[in-house]
Amino acid sequence: MREVSAGGIVGGHDAGGKGPDDDGLVVVDYMGDPVDTSSTGGWLAAALIAGTELAERVGVMGVSTNMVTYLVGALHLSNAQSANIVTNFMGTLNLLAFLGGFVADAKLGRYRTIAASATVATIGLALLAASTAVPGMRPPPCAPADGGAAGGCAPASGRQMALLYLALYTIAVGAGGLKANVSGLGTDQFDGRDPREGRAEVFFFSRFYFLVSLGSLFATTVLVYVQDNVGRTWGYGVSAIVMALATAVFVAGSRRYRYRRPQGSPLTVIGRVLWAAWRNRKLPCPADASELRGFSRAKVPHTDRLSFLDKAAILDVDLASEHPAVAAGPTLTEVEEVKMVVKLLPIWSTCILFWTVYSQMNTFTIEQASRMNRRVGGGGFVVPAGSMAVFLYLAILLFTSLNERLLVPLARRVTGRREGLASLQRVGTGLVLSTIAMVAAALVEKKRRDASGGAPISAFWLVPQFFLVGASEAFGYVGQLEFFIREAPERMKSMSTGLFLTTLSMGFYLSSALVAAVGAATGGAWVRDDLDDGRLDLFYWMLAVLGVFNFLGFLCFASRHEYKREAPAAAATAITRAVELTNQPEEEDAVKVAVAVNMIDV
């Protein structure tokens, strides 16, 4: 047997493969040999791969959606500390997705990274289930008040919290590796040059998103109910079993997959360009761009913006004679690719607060729901507090469907653009809706707090803020993802997707920082263990005000952004082929869904 290749199980780096596809990568089977299209790839292989992401959504959403109530109720932590634990967990998970993409691109390949990550996630979920099963891993119940004496609640000890943190961050490592690679390996199972498989590839993305949403819905309904009414051990244990089964199924299907060899991380290119630009910082830029290294073979046109990076492509003849490696330095194409990445950063910075708002739906809003009337129709059934998030996912599905079936066709008639709304227009719409959601959240919290002395108000007052945040995600997430994919260089698509996922990470971290800063500035008056004694509504108003300023900054950056003059080859090819394959409106809609929701996962 030969050395492992392309993230497959066995195979050789010198295998002929099926032949280069549109991006020049050779597609091989699990042995590294030319693929047999009759026995590899296609919908079965894609479904086996997507099953791991479904299991990841069941596990992660089953943990994050209802974790606050466990931390407050069972571990006796404060609301602020509990919220920060959840947001730090989700922030780290999304940050590690960037690392997962780096590892897959640079060394392991997507298959190996997914297999290893799924195994790690299974271990993490099993540890979490164990931490809730062992009585010694929880503090004793709160002591009841005795006469005039007040009862006491001892918080979880350092040893008890250590096991919880170990479990959560083990899950984060595994889930992060999955997020960065599952949808990519799924699309590898289709050959865009083949008319039939090209059509199937278009529909893969929308079906993948649908599958992910089903996992989230299952987690926020069935699993949350099991956690609250049967036991946390059962709830987290089911997640671990689902993840283990999905991993076993994924590995069992290895012979059916198609693989691509890793090309090496784009971070290497960025590092080379930045170092070369710094090394040549004292050299003057040539007046004629044709004097830059690789100008005649450049795959993208030269731009005047960020001209200091052009110095990376200056060829100093004297220096090159002394150091031959310098002669093979960055080319103009690589310099322009780095410029494209740099131009993404201003928009990237304005997307962070969007996810800070989203994080409130997993933390304080769930704690609000736990203090409200959750009975349905006056009957005996009580909706679990964590299950209120189902309205968020329903809104995502509803507005995604309306966006493609109603809003995009109308916008297309007005703007004349094939996609109807530009990606930054989608992002801006999402930012506005998220700000409005915080206004609604502040008003509802004030109403809940004013009624705290009497009968609690219905938890369904929280539906507007869940619905608005879900609608904002349908626009904002899709717009952000489309922007980072279309505006990125061809060789840096995976890294750009990872860059997008870091906005989620930074948004969750910012939420933790804001909670800590507000607590220090107000002496804990806004966010208290007892929400009735705090002013959570003012915290929501603060987020709404920050949202207004963030949107103004976004408008400033968006108005100055210049879209790529040439559409990304892979995306443009996919759109062109899919449109040529059919004249049916519903398939044309699916093309736009495919481009917009590629790798979507919250």
ABEGO torsion letter per residue (X at the ends): XBBBBGGBABEBAABAEAEBBAAGBBBBBAAGBBBBAAABEEAAAAAAAAAAAAAAAAAAAAAAAAAAAAAAAAAGBBAAAAAAAAAAAAAAAAAAAAAAAAAAAAAAEAAAAAAAAAAAAAAAAAAAAAAAABAAABBBBBBBBBEABBBBBBBBBAAAAAAAAAAAAAAAAAAAAAAAAAAAAAAAABBAABAAAAAAAAAAAAAAAAAAAAAAAAAAAAAAAAAAAAEAAAAAAAAAAAAAAAAAAAAAAAAABBBBBBAEBAAAAAAAAAAAAAAAAABBBBABAAABBGAAABABBBBABGAAAAAAABBBAAAAAABAAAAABBBAAAAAAAAAAAAAAAAAAAAAAAAAAAAAAABAAAAAAAABBABBGGBABBBBAAAAAAAAAAAAAAAAAAAAAAAAAAAAAAAGBAAGBBAAAAAAAAAAAAAAAAAAAAAAAAAAAAAAABBBBBAAAAAAAAAAAAAAAAAAAAAAAAAAAAABBAAAAAAAAAAAAAAAAAAAAAAAAAAAAAAAAAGGAABBABAAABBAAAAAAAAAAAAAAAAAAAAAAAAABBBBABBBAAAAAAAAAAAAABABAAAAAAAAAAAAABGBBX
